[in-house]
Amino acid sequence: MNKIAIIGSGYVGLVSGTCLADFGMEVTCVDNNKEKIDKLNNGQVPIYEPGLDGLVEKNIYYKRLKFTSNIKKAVEENEVIFIAVGTPPSEDGSADLHYVSEVAKDIAEYMNGYKIIVDKSTVPVGTGQKVKKIIKTELDKRGEKHSFDVVSNPEFLREGAAIRDFTHPDRVVIGAESEKAINVMKEVYRVLYINETPFLVTSIETAELIKYASNAFLATKISFINELTGLCEKVGANIQHISKAMGMDKRIGPKFLHSGPGYGGSCFPKDTRALVRIAEDYGCDCSIVRSTVEANKKQKLRMVGKVINSMKDLKNKTIAILGLSFKPETDDMRESPSLLIVRELVKNGVNIKVYDPQAYKEAKWRFKDIEDRIEYCDSEYSAVENSDGFMILTEWNQFRNLDLIKIKNSMKGKYFFDFRNIYDPKKMKELGFEYVSVGR
């Protein structure tokens, strides 16, 4: 077995398909967006992920990776079919499974023999059984009796480090109900298996919950340390020292204890809300996770409060924002702190200048309704020029060694809001900035 179809060529599908092709598999990525497929076949990658464009180009060249909008052919020609379509949040916070259900129906319509259907999308508990039921129902309508297995194989990809995460994972989770499906999935990940990557075989339901539990726990760590920043500011403590000391405890660990303006991205906000909703559906109360969600929103608003408390009257003031994406090395602005913070500042009369190395394309449609209040700049220095203050929201490496004397001399005001705690407060005050950080 060395042929795989991946339905959905978004972030997860594209990274997963490309990496599996690099493992030596023959991979067909499917998407109903014909324009996207045409671009991908020409080596044009629609997302920013370090190293991905080169890997796509390489595997297209060696004919291990191809892109198509022909789902019928992809289903007929491949035994293993990954579902990697989006599961966007509904208004109540639950995951919208519309796309997953549609793909399950398509697979059933074109099934011509034994298939393994792999849920790669982040889906709530019970989705595997739902997919199984949809396929069986559709096969019955056709009068077909093809056998199949459904597998849950959650992804744990960090944007900005997705290729490394796929090729060097902490673990591979396989939720399945048959030995045949388990063995085939081990063959899919054979490269990792022989490299002694830990494999965890579970029930489908357990695998589905593992992804939500992992993301909710990490989000909770972030919200916990962010909640302490307010207390640190009141009592004169330093959150960075507290984080470092906590991280030295091997039971806690240092990761995800960096304070800032709140978490964002495609996973943590969506998955925490979805987990709360899943628990409610089953009559359980995830109060800790619910508090994590609330604390994260409060932290973003608290950053706006820090600006107001420092500058007082914001009307007609100009503030430069450095960094719009939710984290460095990605152009993704989904749930980014910048979305809320920029809008709140505009509500308070602020004119915004922004610079981000990658997120402009997304920013322009997300901020279209307030575009008359935003100026997009071509560098961090042009953004800060003639501003009353500037703010670091995303810790891109190039913001870690700014020419601060040049910035100070080009500004109209003197406010520096370092919401990623990159710079030393004492030195910034010596340079003449009204310097504001988080939890210090």
C-alpha positions, 0 to 999 in steps of 0.5 A, spaced: 500 500 500 503 506 497 497 510 495 493 515 499 487 520 497 487 526 502 480 530 501 481 537 503 487 541 501 487 546 507 492 547 512 492 540 515 490 536 508 496 540 504 501 539 510 499 532 511 499 530 504 506 533 502 509 530 508 506 523 506 509 524 499 515 525 502 515 519 506 515 515 499 507 515 498 503 516 492 498 522 494 492 525 491 490 531 494 483 533 493 479 540 493 473 542 490 476 549 489 478 548 482 482 555 482 486 552 488 488 546 485 490 549 479 495 553 483 497 547 487 499 543 480 503 549 478 507 549 485 503 555 488 502 554 495 496 558 498 498 558 505 505 561 508 508 555 512 516 555 512 519 550 508 512 547 505 513 551 498 519 547 496 517 540 499 511 541 494 515 543 488 520 537 490 514 532 490 510 534 484 517 533 480 518 526 483 510 525 481 509 523 488 504 528 489 498 531 485 492 535 486 485 534 483 478 536 484 476 529 481 473 526 488 470 520 484 477 518 481 481 519 488 476 515 492 476 509 486 484 509 486 486 509 493 484 504 499 486 509 504 482 516 504 483 521 509 478 527 511 482 533 512 476 538 511 475 544 515 470 544 522 469 551 523 465 553 529 458 554 529 455 560 533 454 555 539 461 553 539 460 546 537 464 544 531 460 544 524 461 537 521 457 539 515 463 538 510 465 532 514 458 529 512 458 531 505 465 528 504 463 521 507 457 521 502 461 522 497 466 517 499 460 512 499 457 514 492 464 512 489 466 506 493 468 500 489 472 496 494 475 496 501 477 503 504 479 505 510 476 512 511 481 516 516 478 522 520 484 527 520 480 533 521 479 535 529 472 533 530 468 532 536 467 525 540 462 521 536 464 523 529 467 517 527 461 513 528 457 518 525 461 517 519 461 510 519 453 511 519 453 515 513 457 511 509 453 505 511 446 508 509 449 511 503 451 504 501 445 501 502 441 506 498 446 504 492 445 496 494 452 496 495 456 491 500 463 494 500 467 493 507 470 499 510 473 501 516 473 508 520 479 511 523 481 517 528 488 520 526 488 527 530 493 532 527 498 535 532 501 541 527 503 547 530 503 553 525 510 555 523 513 548 525 508 544 521 513 540 517 517 538 523 511 536 527 509 531 522 516 528 520 518 528 528 511 527 532 511 526 539 506 521 538 502 518 533 495 516 535 490 511 531 483 510 534 481 504 530 476 498 531 480 493 527 487 490 526 487 490 519 486 498 519 491 499 525 496 495 521 495 499 514 495 505 518 502 503 521 504 502 514 502 509 512 506 512 517 512 506 516 517 511 516 515 514 523 514 507 526 521 504 524 524 511 527 521 508 534 516 514 534 511 512 540 504 509 537 498 509 541 492 505 539 486 507 542 478 506 541 475 511 536 472 515 541 478 516 545 483 518 539 477 524 538 478 526 545 485 526 545 486 532 541 481 536 544 484 535 551 491 536 549 489 543 546 485 545 552 490 543 557 495 547 553 490 553 552 489 553 560 497 553 561 497 560 557 491 563 560 493 561 567 500 565 566 496 570 563 491 571 569 497 572 574 500 578 570 495 582 573 496 580 580 504 581 578 503 588 576 499 590 582 504 587 587 510 589 583 512 581 581 515 579 575 511 574 571 517 572 567 521 570 573 515 566 576 514 563 569 521 560 569 521 558 576 515 554 575 518 551 568 523 548 572 519 544 576 519 537 571 511 536 573 509 543 570 515 544 564 517 551 561 512 550 555 506 555 554 508 559 560 510 565 556 505 571 558 502 575 553 496 578 550 492 572 549 492 566 545 489 565 538 490 561 532 485 556 528 486 551 534 486 553 541 480 558 541 475 553 537 477 547 540 476 549 547 469 552 546 468 545 542 470 541 548 465 545 553 460 544 548 461 537 547 461 536 555 455 540 555 452 535 550 453 529 555 451 532 561 458 534 564 461 541 566 468 543 563 468 549 568 476 549 568 476 550 560 470 554 560 474 559 565 480 558 560 476 561 554 473 567 558 480 569 561 483 569 554 478 574 552 479 578 558 486 578 557 486 581 550 481 587 553 486 588 558 491 590 553 487 595 551 485 598 558 493 598 559 493 603 553 488 607 555 490 608 562 497 610 559 495 615 554 489 617 557 485 620 551 486 616 545 482 620 540 486 622 534 492 619 536 496 614 532 498 607 534 503 603 530 501 595 531 507 591 529 505 584 528 498 581 526 498 574 525 497 570 532 504 567 532 510 568 528 512 564 522 505 564 519 500 569 516 494 566 520 490 571 523 484 567 526 482 569 533 489 573 533 489 578 539 490 583 534 483 582 531 480 585 538 485 590 540 485 593 533 478 594 533 477 596 540 483 602 539 479 604 533 473 605 537 476 609 542 478 614 536 485 611 534 488 611 528 492 605 526 499 604 522 500 596 522 506 592 519 506 584 519 511 580 515 506 576 512 499 577 514 497 583 510 493 579 505 488 576 510 488 583 514 486 587 509 479 583 508 478 582 516 479 589 517 475 592 511 470 595 515 475 599 518 480 600 512 479 608 512 482 608 519 488 603 518 495 604 514 499 598 512 506 600 512 512 596 508 516 596 514 516 596 522 520 603 521 515 606 517 509 604 521 512 607 527 514 614 524 510 619 527 506 615 531 504 617 538 506 610 540 507 603 538 505 596 540 508 589 539 503 584 538 507 578 535 514 576 536 517 576 529 524 575 530 525 581 526 522 585 532 527 582 537 533 587 535 529 593 533 533 600 532 530 603 538 534 610 538 532 610 530 524 609 532 524 614 538 527 619 534 522 618 528 516 618 533 511 623 535 510 620 542 514 616 546 509 610 548 512 603 547 507 597 549 511 591 549 506 586 550 510 580 548 515 582 554 521 582 549 525 588 551 528 590 558 524 595 562 529 599 565 533 600 559 527 602 555 526 607 560 533 610 560 532 611 552 526 615 554 520 611 552 514 610 557 514 603 557 509 598 558 509 590 558 505 585 561 506 582 568 512 586 570 
